[in-house]
């Protein structure tokens, strides 16, 4: 069990990674079963082929919305989080182009 102080530090650390956008792909069993692995690979390919240096690709566990998997959460440099739902490889490519590079979240893919 983590102490409250340890949990707060983890939360703060997740907000930003050295001034980079953080792309977190839900890779729990529910996410993988829904297709998260190809989505993760698509983000990795887009980041690599476009030479993006201001983004960090990570994995996260289940956030309790299994019916909306694959889920991806993008945390901008200022700590703003955007949650994308029912992601696909093609959607991941568009998120990289418009949100990661362009700075504009793709609202039609979000939970809002």
C-alpha angles and dihedrals in degrees: 000000000000123000119239089252092054092048092049091051091051090050092050092046091054093054094076138354107215095313095315133125110250119217110196118189119199103241101169118123092272092052095046091048089052094051106272095141095067089044090053090048091050092053091047092050093047092048092048099043094045092047093234112180100171097067133078119201115211141161127241134188130242116309094192101261098102094156089063096052138165088060125183125187120200117197113196123215091265092055096257110147127211118189117207119197137201090014126189134186091262092049090051090055091051092048090054092049098044105027107026096038101022100037095229119114116229097241096189090066096049132099091240 
